[in-house]
Amino acid sequence: AYRRQRQMCIRDRNKIYKKRKFYSQSKEDIFVLKYFKNKKSGLYVDVGCHHPSRINNTFLLYKHGWRGVNIDMSKLSIDLFDVSRKEDVNIHSAVSTKNKIIDYYTNKNLFLSASIIQKKGSSKFKYKEKVSSKPLTKILDKTIYKDKQIDFLSIDAEGADYEVCLLYTSPSPRDL
């Protein structure tokens, strides 16, 4: 099933680039561009990036010359980023307190709400997957952006956002 989904996504790559005014869910990307209106290029980190363009907070920034790091627990998500956002660093990993293999929960590949927390509201996820997990600082330290100032940090960790923030040790206080 994974291989078939990946092939379909890669074959339909042109759909990824459907032209839009914004790609984020609630125009967050437009807000960020306006906030950094005088910045020609910047650095973003997208934790829980999900999809290269669909409901994505950094795709519009990418189209405007920004580059960065995309991190997601879904291997399929990162495969799509590798195909469509080749100038970014794309990492298949979870973000947590320790270097270890952890369980994450989902209902299908490329599901919008995968989580390291089994229960979400009153619903339960159908599938349990394994993924490598590391603190955000350790992930970023292994990229070309080590010790660089992050202009925009997007975190969508499905209930663990605050924990991800606590785990990030920034090179300078302006980063967060």
C-alpha positions as CSV (number, residue, x, y, z in Angstrom):
1,A,0.0,0.0,0.0
2,Y,2.8,2.4,0.9
3,R,4.6,1.8,-2.5
4,R,1.4,2.4,-4.4
5,Q,0.6,5.6,-2.5
6,R,4.1,6.9,-3.0
7,Q,4.0,6.2,-6.8
8,M,0.6,7.9,-7.1
9,C,1.9,11.0,-5.2
10,I,5.0,11.2,-7.3
11,R,3.1,10.6,-10.6
12,D,0.7,13.4,-9.6
13,R,3.5,15.8,-8.7
14,N,2.1,18.6,-10.7
15,K,-0.9,18.7,-8.3
16,I,1.6,19.6,-5.5
17,Y,2.4,22.9,-7.3
18,K,-1.2,24.0,-7.9
19,K,-0.9,27.8,-7.8
20,R,-2.5,29.4,-4.8
21,K,-2.3,32.7,-2.8
22,F,-1.6,30.7,0.3
23,Y,-0.9,27.1,1.2
24,S,-1.3,27.1,5.0
25,Q,-4.6,26.3,6.7
26,S,-5.3,29.9,7.9
27,K,-3.0,32.1,5.9
28,E,-0.1,31.8,8.4
29,D,2.3,31.8,5.5
30,I,1.0,35.2,4.3
31,F,1.4,36.6,7.8
32,V,5.0,35.4,8.0
33,L,5.9,36.9,4.5
34,K,4.4,40.2,5.5
35,Y,6.2,40.2,8.9
36,F,9.5,39.6,7.0
37,K,8.6,41.8,4.0
38,N,12.2,43.1,3.6
39,K,13.8,39.7,3.9
40,K,14.7,38.1,0.5
41,S,15.6,34.7,1.9
42,G,15.2,33.2,5.3
43,L,15.5,29.9,7.3
44,Y,12.5,27.9,8.5
45,V,12.1,24.7,10.5
46,D,8.8,22.9,10.0
47,V,8.2,20.2,12.7
48,G,5.3,18.0,11.6
49,C,5.5,19.3,8.1
50,H,3.0,16.7,6.7
51,H,2.8,17.5,3.0
52,P,5.0,19.7,0.7
53,S,2.2,22.1,-0.2
54,R,-1.2,21.0,1.1
55,I,-1.9,22.7,4.4
56,N,1.7,23.6,4.8
57,N,3.1,26.7,6.6
58,T,6.4,26.9,4.7
59,F,5.7,26.2,1.0
60,L,4.9,29.8,0.2
61,L,8.2,30.8,1.9
62,Y,10.0,28.1,-0.2
63,K,8.5,29.6,-3.4
64,H,9.8,33.0,-2.3
65,G,13.4,31.8,-1.9
66,W,13.5,30.7,1.7
67,R,15.0,27.3,2.6
68,G,14.9,25.1,5.7
69,V,14.4,21.9,7.5
70,N,11.2,19.8,7.3
71,I,10.7,17.0,9.9
72,D,7.9,14.5,9.9
73,M,7.2,11.0,11.4
74,S,5.7,9.8,8.1
75,K,8.2,8.2,5.7
76,L,5.8,8.9,2.8
77,S,5.7,12.6,3.8
78,I,9.4,12.9,3.7
79,D,9.6,11.0,0.4
80,L,7.2,13.6,-1.1
81,F,9.4,16.5,0.3
82,D,12.5,14.8,-1.2
83,V,10.8,14.8,-4.6
84,S,9.3,18.3,-4.5
85,R,11.5,20.4,-2.2
86,K,15.0,19.2,-3.1
87,E,16.6,22.4,-1.8
88,D,15.4,21.8,1.7
89,V,16.7,19.3,4.3
90,N,14.0,16.7,4.8
91,I,14.2,14.4,7.8
92,H,12.1,11.4,8.7
93,S,12.0,11.5,12.5
94,A,9.8,12.3,15.5
95,V,10.9,15.0,18.0
96,S,10.9,14.0,21.7
97,T,13.1,14.2,24.8
98,K,15.4,11.2,24.0
99,N,17.2,9.5,21.2
100,K,15.2,6.3,20.8
101,I,12.7,4.4,18.7
102,I,9.1,5.3,19.7
103,D,5.6,4.3,18.6
104,Y,3.4,6.8,16.8
105,Y,-0.2,6.4,15.8
106,T,-2.1,7.0,12.6
107,N,-5.1,6.0,10.6
108,K,-3.3,5.7,7.3
109,N,-0.1,6.9,5.4
110,L,0.0,10.7,5.0
111,F,-2.8,11.1,7.6
112,L,-3.1,14.7,8.8
113,S,-3.2,13.8,12.5
114,A,-0.5,11.3,13.2
115,S,0.6,11.5,16.9
116,I,2.9,10.0,19.5
117,I,-0.1,10.2,21.8
118,Q,-2.4,7.2,21.2
119,K,-5.7,8.7,22.1
120,K,-6.8,12.0,20.4
121,G,-10.0,13.3,21.9
122,S,-12.5,10.5,21.9
123,S,-11.1,8.7,18.9
124,K,-8.4,6.1,18.7
125,F,-5.9,5.7,15.9
126,K,-6.0,2.4,13.9
127,Y,-2.3,1.8,13.2
128,K,0.9,1.9,15.3
129,E,4.2,2.6,13.6
130,K,7.8,2.8,14.8
131,V,10.0,5.8,14.2
132,S,13.3,7.2,15.3
133,S,13.0,10.1,17.7
134,K,15.5,12.8,18.8
135,P,15.4,16.2,20.5
136,L,15.0,19.0,18.0
137,T,18.4,20.5,18.8
138,K,20.1,17.2,18.0
139,I,18.3,16.9,14.7
140,L,19.2,20.5,13.7
141,D,22.8,20.0,14.8
142,K,23.2,17.3,12.0
143,T,22.1,19.7,9.2
144,I,23.9,22.4,7.3
145,Y,21.9,24.9,9.4
146,K,23.6,24.0,12.7
147,D,24.0,27.3,14.8
148,K,22.1,29.3,12.2
149,Q,19.4,31.7,13.3
150,I,15.9,30.4,12.5
151,D,13.5,33.0,11.2
152,F,10.4,30.9,11.4
153,L,9.7,27.8,13.5
154,S,6.5,26.0,12.7
155,I,5.5,23.2,15.1
156,D,2.5,20.9,14.5
157,A,3.2,18.0,16.9
158,E,-0.4,17.1,17.5
159,G,-0.6,17.8,21.2
160,A,3.2,17.7,21.9
161,D,4.0,21.2,20.6
162,Y,4.9,22.7,24.0
163,E,7.3,19.8,24.6
164,V,9.0,20.3,21.3
165,C,9.6,24.0,22.2
166,L,11.0,23.1,25.5
167,L,13.5,20.7,23.9
168,Y,14.9,23.4,21.5
169,T,18.0,25.1,22.7
170,S,18.4,28.1,20.3
171,P,21.7,29.6,19.3
172,S,20.3,33.1,20.2
173,P,17.2,34.2,22.1
174,R,15.6,35.8,18.9
175,D,15.0,32.4,17.4
176,L,11.7,31.7,19.2
